[in-house]
Amino acid sequence: ARMMPGLIGNLTIPIGNALATATWEGETDEAANTDPTVKKIDLTPQRLAAITTVSKQLLMQSNGAAEKWVKDSLSRAIAVAVDTAVISGNGANITGITAYSGVNDVTFSGAATKAKLWEMVSAIENDYALMENMTWVINPDIAAVLRALTVDAGSGRFVLEGNQLLGYNCIVSTLA
């Protein structure tokens, strides 16, 4: 994901789905025009709000702990809503990564294997992704399977260890 803070109003951005081609030319030859095929994505501002009702008794608490608890609860509600929208959409006007057309799919017909995981990495690499920024987002059930999937016989290492999956950062979330 690419963050673009500070935008104002609607924005249409081109997304390349076929890179331009570089061509070798003679010293005085005219360079060939190789325009990439592009599609566009329209970005529109969205509004997300979180509200709650608090009692007079809660408001009377003077040490700030109750106010902090309310603020933390509201902040968590907003964070979960944003993460859910980014991953799977909000059911209205935000599509989300998993529902967006054109995102690579790798079909697993059986149990997870290292080969299938590397096939997923390959699919992303073939789209010229910035691999140094790649992060997996998986749910706890998949994490449990990958924590038990050995790297190889005898090493005592597993495909998912800590927050690393095949050498890339990995986030385990119930929202995935």
GROMACS elastic network, one bead per residue, 0.5 to 0.9 nm:
[ bonds ]
;  ai    aj funct       b0    kb
    1    86     6  0.89323   500
    1   133     6  0.89934   500
    4     7     6  0.67587   500
    7    10     6  0.83113   500
    7    11     6  0.81265   500
    7    45     6  0.87222   500
    8    11     6  0.81454   500
    8    45     6  0.79355   500
    9    43     6  0.85817   500
    9    44     6  0.66366   500
    9    45     6  0.62279   500
   10    42     6  0.73244   500
   10    43     6  0.56962   500
   10    45     6  0.64547   500
   11    41     6  0.83410   500
   11    42     6  0.59302   500
   11    43     6  0.50207   500
   11    44     6  0.64774   500
   11    45     6  0.88422   500
   12    40     6  0.65012   500
   12    41     6  0.56486   500
   12    43     6  0.59234   500
   12    44     6  0.85684   500
   13    39     6  0.85369   500
   13    40     6  0.55584   500
   13    41     6  0.54678   500
   13    42     6  0.65270   500
   13    43     6  0.77011   500
   14    38     6  0.61712   500
   14    39     6  0.57451   500
   14    41     6  0.64421   500
   14    42     6  0.89028   500
   15    37     6  0.88603   500
   15    38     6  0.56047   500
   15    39     6  0.53171   500
   15    40     6  0.55081   500
   15    41     6  0.69445   500
   16    19     6  0.63607   500
   16    20     6  0.88515   500
   16    36     6  0.68289   500
   16    37     6  0.62968   500
   16    39     6  0.64008   500
   16    40     6  0.83449   500
   17    36     6  0.77356   500
   17    37     6  0.61041   500
   17    38     6  0.56836   500
   17    39     6  0.70200   500
   17   127     6  0.79779   500
   18    36     6  0.55451   500
   18    37     6  0.52719   500
   18    38     6  0.69647   500
   18   127     6  0.86089   500
   19    34     6  0.89806   500
   19    35     6  0.82232   500
   19    36     6  0.52616   500
   19    37     6  0.72499   500
   19    38     6  0.87020   500
   19   128     6  0.87737   500
   20    33     6  0.89195   500
   20    34     6  0.55550   500
   20    35     6  0.56261   500
   20    37     6  0.79168   500
   21    33     6  0.86601   500
   21    34     6  0.56901   500
   21    35     6  0.78519   500
   21    36     6  0.77255   500
   22    32     6  0.83597   500
   22    34     6  0.74969   500
   23    31     6  0.74835   500
   23    32     6  0.68720   500
   23    34     6  0.85941   500
   24    31     6  0.82274   500
   24    32     6  0.89726   500
   25    28     6  0.78567   500
   25    29     6  0.58514   500
   25    30     6  0.73447   500
   25    31     6  0.64353   500
   25    32     6  0.81763   500
   26    30     6  0.81313   500
   26    31     6  0.88061   500
   27    30     6  0.87951   500
   29    32     6  0.89308   500
   35    38     6  0.88790   500
   46    93     6  0.85439   500
   46    94     6  0.86252   500
   48    78     6  0.73652   500
   48    81     6  0.81723   500
   48    82     6  0.83707   500
   49    78     6  0.73195   500
   50    74     6  0.59890   500
   50    75     6  0.81633   500
   50    77     6  0.69211   500
   50    78     6  0.65386   500
   51    74     6  0.70253   500
   52    70     6  0.82200   500
   52    74     6  0.77276   500
   54    57     6  0.82652   500
   54    58     6  0.63629   500
   54    59     6  0.70575   500
   54    70     6  0.83626   500
   55    58     6  0.51916   500
   55    59     6  0.63941   500
   55    60     6  0.87976   500
   56    60     6  0.62444   500
   57    60     6  0.51487   500
   57    61     6  0.69278   500
   58    61     6  0.55774   500
   58    66     6  0.66147   500
   58    67     6  0.80095   500
   59    62     6  0.78650   500
   59    66     6  0.78717   500
   59    67     6  0.76058   500
   61    64     6  0.68775   500
   61    65     6  0.78364   500
   61    66     6  0.65733   500
   61    67     6  0.80570   500
   62    65     6  0.80337   500
   62    66     6  0.83304   500
   62    67     6  0.88628   500
   63    66     6  0.76876   500
   63    67     6  0.85630   500
   64    67     6  0.51658   500
   64    68     6  0.60430   500
   64    69     6  0.85972   500
   65    68     6  0.50735   500
   65    69     6  0.61815   500
   65    70     6  0.87708   500
   66    69     6  0.50189   500
   66    70     6  0.63525   500
   66    71     6  0.87107   500
   67    70     6  0.51513   500
   67    71     6  0.62123   500
   67    72     6  0.85437   500
   68    71     6  0.50531   500
   68    72     6  0.59771   500
   68    73     6  0.84867   500
   69    72     6  0.50882   500
   69    73     6  0.61167   500
   69    74     6  0.86886   500
   70    73     6  0.50918   500
   70    74     6  0.62824   500
   70    75     6  0.85985   500
   71    74     6  0.51635   500
   71    75     6  0.60602   500
   71    76     6  0.85519   500
   72    76     6  0.60562   500
   72    77     6  0.85730   500
   73    76     6  0.51675   500
   73    77     6  0.62426   500
   73    78     6  0.87622   500
   74    77     6  0.50889   500
   74    78     6  0.63235   500
   74    79     6  0.86668   500
   75    78     6  0.51845   500
   75    79     6  0.61543   500
   75    80     6  0.86760   500
   76    80     6  0.61074   500
   76    81     6  0.85245   500
   77    80     6  0.52992   500
   77    81     6  0.62290   500
   77    82     6  0.87220   500
   78    81     6  0.50989   500
   78    82     6  0.61626   500
   78    83     6  0.85824   500
   79    82     6  0.51840   500
   79    83     6  0.60930   500
   79    84     6  0.84822   500
   80    83     6  0.51281   500
   80    84     6  0.59609   500
   80    85     6  0.85053   500
   80   175     6  0.81198   500
   81    84     6  0.51537   500
   81    85     6  0.61356   500
   81    86     6  0.86277   500
   81    90     6  0.79821   500
   82    85     6  0.51564   500
   82    86     6  0.61521   500
   82    87     6  0.86080   500
   82    90     6  0.87709   500
   83    86     6  0.51614   500
   83    87     6  0.61138   500
   83    88     6  0.84350   500
   83    89     6  0.89361   500
   83   175     6  0.73364   500
   84    87     6  0.52195   500
   84    88     6  0.57435   500
   84    89     6  0.63253   500
   84    90     6  0.69612   500
   84    96     6  0.79363   500
   84   175     6  0.59278   500
   84   176     6  0.79833   500
   85    88     6  0.54766   500
   85    91     6  0.83174   500
   85    94     6  0.63106   500
   85    95     6  0.72489   500
   85    96     6  0.55531   500
   85    97     6  0.85459   500
   86    89     6  0.58837   500
   86    90     6  0.82757   500
   86    94     6  0.77848   500
   86    95     6  0.77234   500
   86    97     6  0.61788   500
   86    98     6  0.86272   500
   87    95     6  0.85421   500
   87    97     6  0.50916   500
   87    98     6  0.59862   500
   87    99     6  0.82346   500
   87   137     6  0.87517   500
   87   175     6  0.73074   500
   87   176     6  0.65514   500
   88    91     6  0.84268   500
   88    94     6  0.84894   500
   88    95     6  0.67046   500
   88    97     6  0.59694   500
   88    98     6  0.53035   500
   88    99     6  0.60180   500
   88   100     6  0.86126   500
   88   175     6  0.81294   500
   88   176     6  0.77189   500
   89    92     6  0.76399   500
   89    93     6  0.77671   500
   89    97     6  0.74166   500
   89    98     6  0.79855   500
   89    99     6  0.71082   500
   89   100     6  0.88809   500
   90    93     6  0.67854   500
   90    94     6  0.54682   500
   90    95     6  0.68925   500
   90    96     6  0.75407   500
   91    94     6  0.69524   500
   91    95     6  0.74689   500
   92    95     6  0.77918   500
   95    98     6  0.81180   500
   95    99     6  0.59401   500
   95   100     6  0.60076   500
   96    99     6  0.56172   500
   96   100     6  0.60959   500
   97   100     6  0.52713   500
   97   101     6  0.86232   500
   97   103     6  0.75056   500
   98   101     6  0.83528   500
   98   103     6  0.74578   500
   98   176     6  0.88260   500
   99   103     6  0.82589   500
  100   103     6  0.62451   500
  101   104     6  0.86565   500
  102   105     6  0.87921   500
  104   120     6  0.81468   500
  104   123     6  0.65796   500
  104   124     6  0.72997   500
  105   120     6  0.77445   500
  105   123     6  0.81918   500
  106   116     6  0.76460   500
  106   117     6  0.87718   500
  106   119     6  0.72718   500
  106   120     6  0.60653   500
  106   123     6  0.80280   500
  107   116     6  0.84097   500
  108   111     6  0.71145   500
  108   112     6  0.69860   500
  108   113     6  0.88985   500
  108   116     6  0.71976   500
  109   112     6  0.87457   500
  110   113     6  0.86775   500
  111   145     6  0.88824   500
  112   115     6  0.84100   500
  112   116     6  0.66861   500
  112   117     6  0.75103   500
  112   142     6  0.88161   500
  112   145     6  0.76321   500
  112   146     6  0.75766   500
  112   149     6  0.80380   500
  113   116     6  0.52903   500
  113   117     6  0.64382   500
  113   118     6  0.87288   500
  113   146     6  0.86958   500
  113   149     6  0.75724   500
  114   117     6  0.50591   500
  114   118     6  0.61480   500
  114   119     6  0.85058   500
  114   149     6  0.80494   500
  114   150     6  0.86938   500
  114   151     6  0.76093   500
  114   159     6  0.74364   500
  114   166     6  0.86019   500
  115   118     6  0.51336   500
  115   119     6  0.61277   500
  115   120     6  0.87654   500
  116   120     6  0.63730   500
  116   121     6  0.88079   500
  117   120     6  0.51058   500
  117   121     6  0.65293   500
  117   122     6  0.87286   500
  117   166     6  0.81849   500
  118   122     6  0.60805   500
  118   123     6  0.86116   500
  118   166     6  0.80946   500
  119   123     6  0.62151   500
  119   124     6  0.87857   500
  120   123     6  0.51748   500
  120   124     6  0.65769   500
  120   125     6  0.87737   500
  121   124     6  0.52615   500
  121   125     6  0.61971   500
  121   126     6  0.86595   500
  121   131     6  0.87902   500
  122   126     6  0.60301   500
  122   127     6  0.87249   500
  123   126     6  0.52010   500
  123   127     6  0.67504   500
  124   127     6  0.52715   500
  124   128     6  0.69546   500
  124   129     6  0.59538   500
  124   130     6  0.89116   500
  124   131     6  0.80760   500
  125   128     6  0.52101   500
  125   129     6  0.55395   500
  125   130     6  0.79443   500
  125   131     6  0.69954   500
  126   129     6  0.75209   500
  128   131     6  0.82269   500
  129   132     6  0.87553   500
  129   133     6  0.85628   500
  129   134     6  0.80488   500
  130   133     6  0.58037   500
  130   134     6  0.68572   500
  131   135     6  0.86571   500
  131   168     6  0.86724   500
  132   135     6  0.87682   500
  132   168     6  0.80867   500
  133   168     6  0.84161   500
  133   169     6  0.85676   500
  134   168     6  0.64919   500
  134   169     6  0.70871   500
  134   170     6  0.88742   500
  135   164     6  0.89599   500
  135   165     6  0.87313   500
  135   168     6  0.59576   500
  135   170     6  0.54297   500
  135   171     6  0.72582   500
  136   164     6  0.87163   500
  136   165     6  0.73836   500
  136   168     6  0.71433   500
  136   169     6  0.62449   500
  136   171     6  0.60771   500
  136   172     6  0.82891   500
  137   169     6  0.87802   500
  137   170     6  0.58528   500
  137   172     6  0.59250   500
  137   173     6  0.69008   500
  137   176     6  0.63662   500
  138   141     6  0.82678   500
  138   142     6  0.63277   500
  138   143     6  0.65369   500
  138   170     6  0.74248   500
  138   171     6  0.63641   500
  138   172     6  0.50469   500
  138   173     6  0.61342   500
  138   174     6  0.79931   500
  138   175     6  0.84249   500
  138   176     6  0.54339   500
  139   142     6  0.55379   500
  139   143     6  0.62196   500
  139   144     6  0.88445   500
  139   171     6  0.83700   500
  139   172     6  0.53500   500
  139   174     6  0.51946   500
  139   175     6  0.68996   500
  139   176     6  0.50081   500
  140   144     6  0.61406   500
  140   145     6  0.87753   500
  140   172     6  0.59067   500
  140   173     6  0.64299   500
  140   174     6  0.63336   500
  140   176     6  0.86158   500
  141   144     6  0.52250   500
  141   145     6  0.66301   500
  141   146     6  0.88793   500
  141   174     6  0.88897   500
  142   145     6  0.51662   500
  142   146     6  0.62229   500
  142   147     6  0.85569   500
  142   172     6  0.87604   500
  143   146     6  0.50939   500
  143   147     6  0.59553   500
  143   148     6  0.86496   500
  143   160     6  0.72046   500
  143   172     6  0.68024   500
  144   147     6  0.51774   500
  144   148     6  0.65586   500
  144   149     6  0.89130   500
  144   160     6  0.87898   500
  145   148     6  0.53503   500
  145   149     6  0.63770   500
  145   160     6  0.88810   500
  146   150     6  0.80768   500
  146   158     6  0.72531   500
  146   159     6  0.58210   500
  146   160     6  0.53817   500
  146   161     6  0.86026   500
  146   165     6  0.83879   500
  147   150     6  0.77895   500
  147   158     6  0.58019   500
  147   159     6  0.63164   500
  147   161     6  0.64490   500
  147   162     6  0.88762   500
  148   158     6  0.63363   500
  148   159     6  0.77346   500
  148   160     6  0.79830   500
  149   152     6  0.87412   500
  149   157     6  0.86127   500
  149   158     6  0.55172   500
  149   159     6  0.57446   500
  149   160     6  0.76868   500
  150   153     6  0.69217   500
  150   154     6  0.86665   500
  150   155     6  0.79721   500
  150   156     6  0.70693   500
  150   157     6  0.58061   500
  150   159     6  0.58552   500
  150   160     6  0.86920   500
  151   154     6  0.88300   500
  151   155     6  0.71729   500
  151   156     6  0.78104   500
  151   157     6  0.56019   500
  151   159     6  0.53382   500
  151   160     6  0.89120   500
  152   155     6  0.60018   500
  152   156     6  0.78258   500
  152   157     6  0.73766   500
  152   158     6  0.80045   500
  153   156     6  0.75181   500
  153   157     6  0.88328   500
  154   157     6  0.81747   500
  155   158     6  0.84705   500
  157   160     6  0.85731   500
  157   161     6  0.77123   500
  158   161     6  0.60218   500
  158   165     6  0.88647   500
  159   164     6  0.81010   500
  159   165     6  0.58210   500
  159   166     6  0.60240   500
  159   167     6  0.88286   500
  160   163     6  0.71435   500
  160   164     6  0.57750   500
  160   166     6  0.70566   500
  160   167     6  0.88637   500
  160   170     6  0.82560   500
  161   164     6  0.55321   500
  161   165     6  0.67310   500
  161   166     6  0.89671   500
  162   165     6  0.83418   500
  162   170     6  0.84181   500
  163   168     6  0.81977   500
  163   169     6  0.57319   500
  163   171     6  0.65980   500
  163   172     6  0.82171   500
  164   167     6  0.54797   500
  164   168     6  0.53265   500
  164   170     6  0.53295   500
  164   171     6  0.85845   500
  165   168     6  0.52580   500
  165   169     6  0.62993   500
  165   170     6  0.58653   500
  166   169     6  0.84709   500
  172   175     6  0.86788   500
  172   176     6  0.77642   500
  173   176     6  0.56031   500
